[in-house]
């Protein structure tokens, strides 16, 4: 009898692993509420990741995997049955023995600005907080007069530095945050501006969850019923661009799948690579047919975008290591 068969027969709860942050718990609880067909209880298991215990910048940590490694280790060890990740934190390389059983329906992929006024109306020299090299580059490209401040911390901490700073030195005029995170915590009302994806493409797979299981488990078969094909297609092509460019978290790369064409159902893929200081940018676009759901088809779209970006000199602008 396999471990996963025993889970059903003995009545042991389905154990769903999550990071300990309020945002991670909120998105995991929302996912668990949709879990169909599991005959026993669902137990949420909080796990501390490296990214939760350090105050160092993500770029200095290397970024990739710092929020997911502990969850994956627990999954492989059989301590949990399911791991719920923010898809943008998940490394693009496969993990032997694990697979993404579902990309549930995506939340708003846009970035939001929490500030006293929209970006164009902020005073010269306004201090804007972000820990993302991409957001830094986008902000400076739009307004070179801004002071962009590197920050870490949970959503409440970041918003607090704008709305209720503890000291003058901590005061910020604004912070840029993922709209999905604000939505999951019920805080979109704090934002003064939604940054349009056509002008502000975001991190690959931002706003999507990636739910991992052991590949041949009963949990995998149950979780897979929550997979949303449109979200999987979009997240897969965005992550493929990231993988082919070999762009880590230090690379200012924005990749977003835009809304579908009303006539054809095709969706445009927009990718931009920025200079770290916002002084330059290269752009490429591709098209996704609604029926292009196979990995090979999605990979071909991503490969064309990456080849075009590199031909335009993307590797001269940003720390990239990919080849066409």
C-alpha positions in Angstrom: 0.0 0.0 0.0 1.5 3.4 -1.0 1.7 6.3 1.4 -0.9 8.2 -0.6 -3.4 5.3 -0.6 -2.8 5.1 3.2 -3.7 8.8 3.5 -7.2 8.1 2.2 -7.7 4.8 4.0 -6.6 5.9 7.4 -8.3 9.2 7.4 -5.1 11.2 7.9 -5.7 14.8 6.8 -4.3 16.1 3.6 -1.3 18.2 4.7 -0.8 21.4 2.8 2.4 23.3 3.3 2.7 27.0 3.2 5.2 29.7 4.3 4.3 31.4 7.6 3.7 34.9 6.3 0.2 36.4 6.5 0.0 36.6 2.7 1.1 33.0 2.2 -1.4 31.7 4.8 -4.2 33.8 3.2 -3.6 32.4 -0.3 -3.2 28.9 1.0 -6.4 29.1 3.0 -8.2 30.3 -0.1 -6.8 27.4 -2.1 -7.8 24.9 0.5 -11.3 26.2 0.6 -11.7 25.1 -3.1 -10.2 21.6 -2.6 -12.7 19.1 -4.0 -13.3 15.5 -3.3 -10.9 14.9 -0.4 -12.7 12.6 2.0 -10.9 13.8 5.2 -9.8 17.1 6.7 -7.3 19.4 5.2 -4.5 20.5 7.5 -2.3 23.6 6.8 1.3 23.1 7.8 3.3 26.4 8.2 7.0 26.1 7.2 9.7 28.7 7.6 11.7 29.4 4.5 15.1 31.1 4.1 13.5 34.1 2.6 11.4 34.6 5.7 14.3 34.6 8.1 16.7 37.1 6.5 16.7 40.8 6.0 19.2 40.7 3.1 18.0 41.8 -0.3 16.7 39.1 -2.6 19.3 40.0 -5.2 22.2 39.4 -2.8 20.7 36.0 -1.8 20.5 34.9 -5.4 16.8 34.9 -5.1 15.9 31.7 -6.8 14.4 29.2 -4.4 14.8 31.1 -1.2 11.1 31.0 -0.5 10.4 27.5 -1.7 13.3 25.1 -0.9 12.1 24.3 2.6 8.6 23.5 1.3 10.0 21.3 -1.4 12.2 19.4 1.1 9.2 18.8 3.3 7.2 17.6 0.3 9.9 15.2 -0.8 10.3 13.9 2.7 6.6 13.1 3.0 6.0 15.6 5.8 3.4 17.4 3.6 1.3 16.3 0.7 0.9 19.6 -1.1 3.0 22.8 -1.3 1.3 26.1 -2.3 3.8 28.6 -3.8 3.6 32.1 -5.3 4.5 31.1 -8.8 6.8 34.0 -9.3 9.0 32.6 -6.4 9.3 29.1 -7.9 12.5 28.2 -9.8 12.0 27.3 -13.4 14.1 24.2 -13.3 12.1 21.0 -12.6 12.5 19.3 -9.2 12.8 15.5 -9.6 9.9 13.7 -8.0 7.7 16.8 -7.9 5.4 18.5 -10.4 3.1 21.4 -10.5 -0.4 19.8 -10.2 -2.3 23.1 -10.7 -2.0 26.7 -11.6 -5.4 27.9 -10.1 -7.1 30.9 -11.7 -4.8 33.8 -11.6 -5.3 36.9 -9.5 -4.6 40.4 -10.8 -1.1 40.3 -12.2 -0.5 44.1 -12.1 1.6 46.1 -9.7 -0.1 48.7 -7.6 1.2 51.9 -6.1 0.4 52.8 -2.5 1.2 56.5 -2.1 -0.3 59.9 -1.4 -0.9 60.5 -5.1 -0.5 58.8 -8.4 3.1 58.5 -9.7 3.0 61.4 -12.1 1.8 63.7 -9.3 4.4 62.9 -6.7 6.9 65.6 -6.0 10.5 65.6 -7.4 12.8 63.5 -5.3 9.9 61.4 -3.9 11.1 58.3 -2.1 9.6 55.1 -3.4 10.2 51.7 -1.8 10.7 48.4 -3.6 13.0 45.3 -3.3 12.6 44.5 -7.0 15.3 45.4 -9.5 12.6 45.3 -12.2 10.4 47.8 -10.4 13.4 50.0 -9.6 14.3 50.1 -13.3 10.8 50.8 -14.4 10.3 53.6 -11.8 13.6 55.3 -12.8 12.8 54.9 -16.5 9.5 56.7 -16.0 10.8 59.3 -13.5 14.6 59.6 -13.2 14.2 62.2 -10.4 12.8 59.6 -7.9 14.8 58.2 -5.0 14.2 54.4 -5.1 14.7 52.8 -1.7 15.5 49.1 -1.3 13.1 47.6 1.2 12.1 44.2 2.6 9.3 43.1 4.9 5.7 41.9 4.7 2.9 43.9 3.1 1.8 45.6 6.3 5.4 46.7 7.1 5.9 48.2 3.6 2.5 50.0 3.6 3.2 51.2 7.1 6.3 53.1 5.9 3.9 55.2 3.7 0.8 55.5 5.8 2.2 55.4 9.4 6.0 55.6 9.5 7.6 54.9 12.9 10.2 57.6 12.3 11.1 60.3 9.8 14.0 58.1 8.5 11.6 55.3 7.6 9.1 57.5 5.8 8.4 56.7 2.2 6.3 58.6 -0.3 5.1 55.4 -1.9 5.7 51.7 -2.3 5.0 49.4 -5.3 3.5 46.1 -4.5 1.9 43.1 -6.3 -1.8 43.7 -6.7 -2.5 40.0 -6.1 -1.0 40.2 -2.6 -3.0 43.3 -1.7 -6.2 41.6 -3.0 -5.6 38.4 -1.0 -5.1 40.4 2.2 -8.1 42.8 1.4 -5.9 45.9 1.1 -6.4 47.0 -2.5 -8.1 50.1 -1.1 -4.7 51.4 0.1 -3.5 51.7 -3.6 -3.9 54.9 -5.5 -2.8 53.6 -8.9 -3.0 50.3 -10.8 0.0 50.2 -13.1 -1.0 49.0 -16.6 0.7 45.9 -17.8 1.4 47.4 -21.2 3.5 50.0 -19.6 4.6 48.0 -16.5 5.0 44.3 -17.4 5.6 42.4 -14.1 7.5 39.4 -12.8 6.9 36.2 -14.7 3.8 34.4 -13.3 3.1 37.3 -10.9 -0.4 36.8 -9.4 -0.5 33.1 -10.0 -0.2 30.2 -7.5 1.8 27.1 -8.3 0.6 24.1 -6.4 3.2 21.3 -6.2 2.7 17.7 -5.2 4.7 14.4 -5.5 4.3 13.5 -9.1 2.4 10.2 -8.9 0.4 10.8 -5.7 -3.3 10.8 -5.0 -2.9 14.4 -3.9 -1.7 15.3 -7.4 -4.8 13.8 -9.1 -7.1 15.7 -6.8 -5.2 19.0 -6.9 -5.0 18.8 -10.8 -8.8 19.4 -10.9 -8.2 23.0 -9.9 -5.8 23.7 -12.7 -6.9 26.6 -14.9 -5.7 26.1 -18.5 -5.5 29.9 -19.3 -3.4 30.6 -16.2 -1.2 27.6 -16.9 -0.6 28.8 -20.4 0.3 32.3 -19.3 2.4 31.3 -16.4 4.3 28.7 -18.5 5.2 31.1 -21.3 6.3 33.8 -18.8 8.4 31.4 -16.9 9.8 29.9 -20.1 11.1 33.4 -21.1 12.7 33.7 -17.7 14.3 30.3 -18.0 15.6 30.7 -21.5 17.1 34.1 -20.6 18.7 32.6 -17.5 17.6 35.7 -15.7 17.7 35.6 -11.9 15.9 37.9 -9.5 18.7 40.5 -10.0 17.7 40.9 -13.7 15.2 43.7 -14.4 12.9 41.6 -16.6 9.2 42.1 -17.0 7.0 39.5 -18.9 3.3 39.6 -19.0 0.5 38.0 -21.0 -2.0 40.6 -21.9 -5.8 40.3 -22.4 -7.2 38.2 -25.2 -8.1 39.6 -28.6 -11.9 39.6 -28.8 -12.0 38.4 -32.4 -9.3 35.7 -32.4 -8.9 34.8 -28.7 -5.1 35.2 -29.1 -3.2 36.8 -26.2 -0.1 39.0 -26.6 3.0 38.2 -24.7 5.0 41.4 -23.8 8.6 41.1 -22.5 11.0 43.9 -21.6 14.5 43.9 -20.3 15.7 47.1 -18.6 19.0 48.5 -17.7 19.3 48.4 -13.9 19.2 52.2 -13.7 16.3 52.5 -16.2 18.5 54.2 -18.8 17.7 51.6 -21.5 15.2 49.0 -22.5 14.6 46.4 -25.2 11.2 44.9 -26.0 9.8 41.9 -27.8 6.2 40.5 -28.3 4.7 37.2 -29.2 1.2 35.7 -29.7 -0.4 32.9 -27.9 -3.2 31.0 -29.6 -5.9 29.8 -27.1 -5.4 26.2 -28.2 -1.6 26.3 -27.7 -1.6 24.4 -24.4 1.2 21.9 -25.0 4.7 22.7 -23.5 6.3 22.6 -26.9 4.0 25.2 -28.4 4.4 27.5 -25.4 8.2 27.0 -25.5 8.3 28.0 -29.1 6.6 31.3 -28.4 9.0 32.0 -25.5 12.1 31.0 -27.6 11.2 33.5 -30.3 10.8 36.3 -27.8 14.1 35.5 -26.1 16.0 35.3 -29.4 14.6 38.7 -30.4 15.5 40.2 -27.0 19.1 38.9 -27.2 19.5 40.0 -30.8 18.6 43.5 -29.6 21.3 43.5 -27.0 19.4 42.5 -23.8 22.5 40.9 -22.4 24.3 44.2 -22.6 21.7 45.9 -20.5 21.1 43.4 -17.7 22.7 40.4 -16.0 21.5 37.6 -18.4 23.1 34.4 -19.4 20.8 33.0 -22.1 21.5 32.3 -25.7 19.1 32.5 -28.7 
